[in-house]
Amino acid sequence: MELKDTIELMKSADYKDRFKAEYFQVKIRYDKLLVMYKKMCDGTLEFTPTCPKEFYILQLEYMNRYLDILKRRAKLENIDLIS
């Protein structure tokens, strides 16, 4: 899934669809940042980041916490994040 694939969910009148879009968007961004961070650590990143590595670590940590909160909320509100 890519960010563009979440557009219809974002535009939905159903809050559960918009919730799914939010979750999927954060997950997509988290996964891409994690790939970038791993490349940065192993020296295969195609560019030199301007931020210190610690900023990316913090961002990944907080994004992961946010995803966890969204997953817990989805469970409580019976929102299926699989489909």
HELIX and SHEET records of a PDB file:
HELIX    1   1 LEU A    3  THR A    6  5                                   4    
HELIX    2   2 ILE A    7  LYS A   11  1                                   5    
HELIX    3   3 TYR A   15  ASP A   42  1                                  28    
HELIX    4   4 LYS A   53  LEU A   76  1                                  24    
END                                                                             
